Amino acid sequence: MSPTDSPLHFGGCLCGAVRFCVSGEPTGGNHCHCGMCRKDSGSGVSTFVTFPANAVTWDHTPTDYESSPGKYRGFCPKCGSSLTWRSVEDANTIDLRLGSFDDPTPFKAQKHLWISTALSGFSKIDPDIDHFDQGS
C-alpha cells in the first residue's frame, strides 16, 4: 500500500482552532483509569488511540502541559479541549483522544490501564480486552 492509499483520519478540538490529520492505522489504543486522566478529561475513563508521531499533521499545534516529568498532555489554547498524551520516553508515538476524532468509530481500545484505580463500573467497558494494574 502506498502512502496515498493509507486511510486518513481527521479530528480536532471543540472550537475548531486546532485540527489534525493522521494517516494510516493505529498502533494501539487504551482506556486509562488513572486519576490524572480523569482530571484532564473530566470523565470517569479516558480512551486514547496511539499512532506514530510522524503520522500526525497539525494545522495548529496543541499547547503542552507537563503533567508529570516527561509526560505531556496537549490541549487547545482557545477552548481547552484535551487532545493528546505523549511521553519523552517514547517520542515516536502519540496518543490522541478518541473523542477528538471526527469519526471515532473505526477505533477500538486494546487494553485497560491503571485498572487498580478504576471507578466502579468503568472497568466493565470492553471486558474482553487486557486489564493492567498500572500503565504499560
C-alpha positions as CSV (number, residue, x, y, z in Angstrom):
1,M,0.0,0.0,0.0
2,S,1.4,3.4,-0.9
3,P,1.2,6.3,1.5
4,T,-1.5,7.8,-0.7
5,D,-3.6,4.7,-0.1
6,S,-3.3,4.9,3.7
7,P,-6.5,5.8,5.4
8,L,-6.8,9.4,6.7
9,H,-8.5,10.3,9.9
10,F,-9.4,13.8,10.9
11,G,-10.1,15.5,14.2
12,G,-9.7,18.5,16.4
13,C,-10.8,20.4,19.4
14,L,-14.3,21.7,20.3
15,C,-13.9,25.1,18.9
16,G,-12.1,24.0,15.7
17,A,-9.0,26.2,16.3
18,V,-6.7,23.0,16.5
19,R,-7.3,20.4,13.8
20,F,-5.3,17.3,12.9
21,C,-5.0,14.7,10.2
22,V,-3.4,11.3,10.9
23,S,-2.6,8.8,8.2
24,G,-2.5,5.0,8.5
25,E,-3.7,2.6,11.1
26,P,-3.3,3.0,14.9
27,T,-0.6,1.0,16.6
28,G,-2.6,0.7,19.8
29,G,-5.4,2.1,22.0
30,N,-6.4,2.1,25.6
31,H,-8.8,3.0,28.3
32,C,-6.9,4.8,31.0
33,H,-8.3,4.9,34.5
34,C,-5.6,6.9,36.2
35,G,-6.5,9.9,38.3
36,M,-4.6,12.4,36.1
37,C,-6.5,11.2,33.0
38,R,-9.8,11.6,34.9
39,K,-8.9,15.1,35.9
40,D,-7.7,16.0,32.5
41,S,-10.8,14.7,30.7
42,G,-13.4,15.4,33.3
43,S,-14.6,11.8,32.8
44,G,-14.5,8.5,34.6
45,V,-12.2,7.0,32.0
46,S,-10.1,8.3,29.1
47,T,-9.8,6.5,25.8
48,F,-6.8,7.0,23.6
49,V,-5.7,5.9,20.1
50,T,-2.0,5.5,19.6
51,F,-0.3,6.5,16.3
52,P,3.3,7.0,15.1
53,A,4.0,10.7,16.0
54,N,5.2,11.3,12.4
55,A,1.8,10.2,11.0
56,V,0.1,13.3,12.6
57,T,-0.1,16.7,10.9
58,W,-1.5,19.7,12.7
59,D,-2.9,22.9,11.3
60,H,-2.1,24.5,14.7
61,T,-0.1,22.7,17.3
62,P,-1.7,22.0,20.7
63,T,-0.3,23.6,23.8
64,D,1.5,21.2,26.0
65,Y,1.2,20.8,29.8
66,E,3.8,18.6,31.6
67,S,1.6,16.7,34.0
68,S,4.4,14.7,35.4
69,P,8.2,14.6,34.5
70,G,8.5,13.7,30.8
71,K,4.7,13.2,30.3
72,Y,2.8,15.8,28.3
73,R,-0.9,16.5,27.7
74,G,-1.8,18.6,24.7
75,F,-4.8,20.8,24.6
76,C,-6.4,23.6,22.6
77,P,-5.2,27.0,23.9
78,K,-8.5,28.6,22.9
79,C,-11.2,26.2,24.2
80,G,-9.1,23.9,26.4
81,S,-10.1,20.6,24.8
82,S,-7.8,17.8,25.8
83,L,-6.3,16.2,22.6
84,T,-3.1,14.3,23.3
85,W,-0.9,12.4,25.7
86,R,2.8,11.7,24.9
87,S,5.9,10.7,26.7
88,V,9.5,11.7,26.1
89,E,10.5,8.1,26.8
90,D,8.6,7.1,23.6
91,A,8.8,10.2,21.4
92,N,7.9,8.1,18.3
93,T,4.3,7.7,19.3
94,I,1.4,9.9,20.3
95,D,-1.9,9.1,21.9
96,L,-4.9,11.0,20.5
97,R,-8.1,11.2,22.5
98,L,-10.8,9.1,20.9
99,G,-13.4,11.8,21.3
100,S,-11.3,14.3,19.3
101,F,-11.7,12.3,16.1
102,D,-14.5,13.5,13.7
103,D,-15.3,9.8,13.2
104,P,-14.1,7.7,16.2
105,T,-16.0,4.5,15.0
106,P,-13.0,2.8,13.3
107,F,-11.0,2.6,16.6
108,K,-11.2,0.1,19.5
109,A,-9.2,0.1,22.7
110,Q,-6.9,-2.9,23.1
111,K,-6.3,-2.7,26.9
112,H,-7.3,-1.1,30.2
113,L,-4.5,0.8,32.1
114,W,-4.4,1.6,35.8
115,I,-7.3,-0.7,36.5
116,S,-6.5,-0.7,40.2
117,T,-7.7,3.0,40.3
118,A,-10.8,2.5,38.1
119,L,-14.1,3.9,39.2
120,S,-16.8,1.3,39.9
121,G,-18.4,0.2,36.6
122,F,-15.9,1.8,34.3
123,S,-13.6,-1.3,34.3
124,K,-16.5,-3.2,32.7
125,I,-16.2,-1.3,29.5
126,D,-14.7,-3.7,26.9
127,P,-14.4,-6.6,29.4
128,D,-12.7,-8.9,27.0
129,I,-9.6,-6.8,26.5
130,D,-6.4,-7.0,28.6
131,H,-6.5,-5.3,32.1
132,F,-3.3,-3.9,33.6
133,D,-2.9,-2.8,37.2
134,Q,-0.6,0.1,36.1
135,G,0.5,1.7,32.8
136,S,2.2,-0.4,30.1
